[in-house]
Amino acid sequence: MKKDLELLMKKHNADALWISGAANHNPTMYYFTGGIHVTGGDLFIIPGQKPILFHGMMEREEAAKTGYDLISYSKYPVQDFMKLAEGDLLEAAALRYKKMFEDINLTSGNVLLYGAREIGPFYSLVKRVQELLPDLNFAGDFNEAIILEARATKDPAEIEEIRKMGVITTNVVARVQNFLAAHRVENETLMKENGQPLTIGDVKDLINLWLAEAGAENPEATIFAIGRDGGVPHSTGTPTDPIELGKAIVFDIFPCQGGGGYFYDFTRTWCLGYAPDVVQKTYNQVWQVYHQLVSELELNAHAARYQERTCELFEEMGHATIRQNSAIEEGYIHSLGHGVGLDVHEKPWFGRKEDPSNTLKPGSVFTLEPGLYYPSQGFGIRLEDTWYVAEDGSFHKVVDFPMELVVPMKAEEK
């Protein structure tokens, strides 16, 4: 949480954090600014001080919503620095930033870089500023030790934002389920009113529409994959594939709040009308593993423990797993889960047993998503919910939703 930030900075010898870029669709900047409309800014976090936000003059009122100390870029006219740099754009930008750093008394120490900017120009800028201010040391937080560690636990207000996204997400999932179930069927294929088969692409268009109507965004697309495609975990589905009865559909949806805010992550597997025996049996095994894992969740346990347990359970059922062979393409072939927040994938990581910080502690928000994949047999199965650890150490599903495999069709087949 943010309250842990100064302690984490001290632990990792960081004298300041420099967060750059827009406030929206920029997770670290969003974390500190709440998604205000600032198209480009530089935020400095220095222990013992109020955060300092450099901003454009036209966005001064948006910037003021943060309550931070504000400095307008208009204090640093670009043309003045262009004269000093004799027309060299990089040199002018570096001199401008040098003056900004001097004005906030940040001229020595370790500064960690965060944010979203085009890497090439920003690399060149930072390199030149480093030369102009040699007592500063710029570095990246490659081990995710400060910001992502702080973000790994959410306060109740953050969990409420994730819950809101969960409600939007599952409402859209319910609309999709009802939409599919109401379709006319011919020769086991769902048909549109114009007499053409309903396709994966048709459904995904509606998913995007319904999310947008609810104020959500879908920046990383949606997995809606039928048959063999569902047996490849991150296949998003072939848009032209018709939707047919009895074929397993993996529906993995992970939208976020408008502006790039908090995500939600959720998966169900459906068969419309009926399920073939092998699909039903495999589904039952995934369902069993999911609920067994839920029953074993413990406060402060390392997340990787549950990845190991998932492999153990599936192996006992006769399935190959990733711990036996990291290159397998059928069976259980991915990590059990991950954290969810301003990124759809963040700490705690269930697949990183070497990192002792990946524990399930109060404020952790994470997915549980066991699955089995058999593209050679034409199907895959995955079940996923997002969970959180409450302040009292108890575990809760963020939003509940039915888990049945078979979706009954409301219309008779012709």
Summary of the structure (lengths in Angstrom):
residues: 414
radius of gyration: 24.7
end to end distance: 56.9
largest distance: 78.9
contacts: 1371
relative contact order: 0.11
helix: 36%
strand: 24%
